[in-house]
């Protein structure tokens, strides 16, 4: 699951999904938490190609 929101990443991770956190200027204050939770953290969707 790919998302820029902790509110979406956390339940996805709890459900056993592989998660990718995406940087977003609005959620930059949560970057550390997103990095710790997500299986991968990216700044641009092109990084997945």
SULKA-V362788 format. One record per backbone hydrogen bond with DSSP energy under -0.5 kcal/mol. CO is the residue of the C=O (numbers start at 0). NH is the residue of the N-H. Records with the same first field share a line. If there is no record, write none. Layout:
# SULKA-V362788
CO: NH, NH
This chain:
# SULKA-V362788
0: 19
2: 21
4: 7, 8
5: 9
7: 11
8: 12
9: 13
10: 14
11: 16
12: 15
18: 38, 39
19: 2
20: 41
23: 26
24: 27
26: 29
27: 30
29: 33
30: 34
31: 35
32: 36
33: 37
39: 20
41: 22
43: 46
44: 47
45: 48
